[in-house]
Amino acid sequence: MGSPSGATASDAGRTSVYVLVFDGGSQGNPGPAYGSFRFGPKRGKLGNPQRLDLGQGTNNEAEYATLIAGLQAVLAYLRGRKTRPSTVTLEIRGDSQLVIRQVEGAWKARDARMRDFRDEARSLLGAFAAVRYTHQPRSRSVSLLGH
């Protein structure tokens, strides 16, 4: 579940850059929250989108929760293939400027809940050799995630 289709253990070992695309939102703010993500080697095919039902939350909470779930999935995938995350560069792509900028440190997280999410994401990101952040248009996220 959540694995890039067609990727093998030897592929993961040769691939130094992985891509994680994420998007979250809510119907109402707050309201029923949802998210989706997909990941894979940059030079390969991204895995199938994973859909999340996040209960009640705000748009920003859904964005962060989806990023964190995606990071956990990438780490589990790499470890399952005996690839040390410390040898992998992760490229994160999302349409939430707030999440991207807070996680990369360009913006402060003033709200305590956002700080907690940011800190959890940063903790997971610490496992990787390097991280690149790309803020992309929502239309690109929708196209990649199929929603």
C-alpha positions as CSV (number, residue, x, y, z in Angstrom):
1,M,0.0,0.0,0.0
2,G,1.4,3.4,-1.0
3,S,4.3,1.9,-2.8
4,P,5.4,3.2,-6.2
5,S,4.3,0.7,-8.8
6,G,7.1,-1.1,-10.7
7,A,9.8,-0.1,-8.2
8,T,12.0,-2.9,-6.8
9,A,14.5,-3.1,-4.0
10,S,17.4,-2.7,-6.5
11,D,15.6,0.4,-8.0
12,A,15.3,2.0,-4.6
13,G,18.9,1.3,-3.9
14,R,20.0,3.1,-7.1
15,T,17.5,6.0,-6.8
16,S,18.8,8.9,-4.8
17,V,15.9,11.3,-5.2
18,Y,12.3,10.5,-4.3
19,V,9.2,12.8,-4.9
20,L,6.3,13.1,-2.4
21,V,3.2,15.0,-3.7
22,F,0.6,15.8,-1.0
23,D,-2.7,17.8,-0.8
24,G,-5.2,18.1,2.0
25,G,-8.4,20.1,2.6
26,S,-11.7,20.3,4.4
27,Q,-15.3,20.7,3.4
28,G,-15.9,23.8,5.6
29,N,-13.2,25.3,7.7
30,P,-13.3,23.4,10.0
31,G,-15.2,20.5,8.6
32,P,-14.7,16.9,7.3
33,A,-11.0,16.8,6.5
34,Y,-9.4,14.7,3.8
35,G,-6.1,14.3,2.0
36,S,-4.1,12.4,-0.6
37,F,-0.5,11.8,-1.4
38,R,1.7,9.7,-3.7
39,F,5.4,9.1,-4.0
40,G,8.1,7.4,-5.9
41,P,11.5,7.6,-7.3
42,K,12.0,10.8,-9.3
43,R,13.2,8.9,-12.3
44,G,10.3,6.3,-12.0
45,K,6.6,6.1,-11.8
46,L,4.8,7.6,-8.8
47,G,2.8,5.0,-6.8
48,N,-1.0,5.1,-6.7
49,P,-2.5,8.0,-4.8
50,Q,-3.3,7.2,-1.1
51,R,-6.6,8.7,0.2
52,L,-7.1,9.8,3.8
53,D,-10.2,10.5,5.8
54,L,-8.9,12.7,8.6
55,G,-12.1,13.4,10.6
56,Q,-12.8,17.0,11.5
57,G,-10.2,19.7,10.9
58,T,-9.2,22.8,9.1
59,N,-7.7,23.1,5.7
60,N,-4.2,23.7,7.2
61,E,-4.5,20.8,9.6
62,A,-5.5,18.5,6.7
63,E,-2.5,19.7,4.6
64,Y,-0.1,19.0,7.5
65,A,-1.7,15.7,8.4
66,T,-1.4,14.5,4.8
67,L,2.2,15.6,4.6
68,I,3.1,13.7,7.8
69,A,1.2,10.6,6.6
70,G,3.1,10.8,3.3
71,L,6.4,11.1,5.0
72,Q,5.7,8.1,7.2
73,A,4.8,6.1,4.1
74,V,8.0,7.1,2.3
75,L,10.1,6.1,5.3
76,A,8.3,2.8,5.7
77,Y,8.7,2.1,2.0
78,L,12.5,2.8,2.0
79,R,13.1,0.8,5.2
80,G,11.1,-2.1,3.8
81,R,13.5,-2.1,0.8
82,K,16.6,-1.8,3.1
83,T,17.3,1.7,1.7
84,R,18.6,4.0,4.4
85,P,16.6,7.3,4.3
86,S,19.9,9.1,5.0
87,T,21.0,8.2,1.5
88,V,17.9,9.7,-0.1
89,T,17.0,13.3,-1.1
90,L,13.3,13.9,-0.8
91,E,11.5,16.4,-3.1
92,I,8.3,17.6,-1.5
93,R,5.6,19.1,-3.7
94,G,2.4,20.7,-2.5
95,D,0.0,23.5,-3.1
96,S,-0.1,24.7,0.6
97,Q,2.3,27.7,0.7
98,L,1.8,27.9,4.5
99,V,2.9,24.3,5.1
100,I,5.8,24.4,2.7
101,R,7.1,27.7,4.0
102,Q,6.7,26.8,7.7
103,V,8.4,23.4,7.3
104,E,11.3,24.8,5.4
105,G,11.7,27.6,8.0
106,A,10.9,30.6,5.8
107,W,7.7,31.4,7.8
108,K,7.0,31.2,11.5
109,A,4.3,28.9,12.9
110,R,2.5,31.2,15.3
111,D,-0.4,28.9,16.1
112,A,0.5,26.1,18.6
113,R,-1.3,23.4,16.6
114,M,0.6,24.4,13.5
115,R,3.9,24.4,15.4
116,D,3.2,20.8,16.6
117,F,2.5,19.7,13.0
118,R,5.6,21.5,11.7
119,D,7.8,20.0,14.4
120,E,6.5,16.5,13.7
121,A,7.1,16.9,9.9
122,R,10.6,18.3,10.6
123,S,11.4,15.4,12.8
124,L,10.5,12.9,10.1
125,L,12.4,15.0,7.5
126,G,15.5,14.7,9.6
127,A,15.9,11.1,8.4
128,F,16.7,12.2,4.8
129,A,20.0,13.2,3.4
130,A,18.4,16.4,2.0
131,V,15.0,17.9,1.4
132,R,13.8,20.1,-1.5
133,Y,10.5,22.0,-1.3
134,T,8.4,22.9,-4.2
135,H,5.2,25.0,-3.9
136,Q,3.1,24.2,-6.9
137,P,-0.3,25.4,-8.3
138,R,-3.3,23.6,-6.9
139,S,-4.1,22.5,-10.5
140,R,-0.8,20.5,-10.6
141,S,-1.5,18.8,-7.3
142,V,-5.0,17.9,-8.5
143,S,-3.6,16.5,-11.7
144,L,-1.0,14.4,-10.0
145,L,-3.4,13.1,-7.3
146,G,-6.4,12.6,-9.4
147,H,-9.0,14.5,-7.4
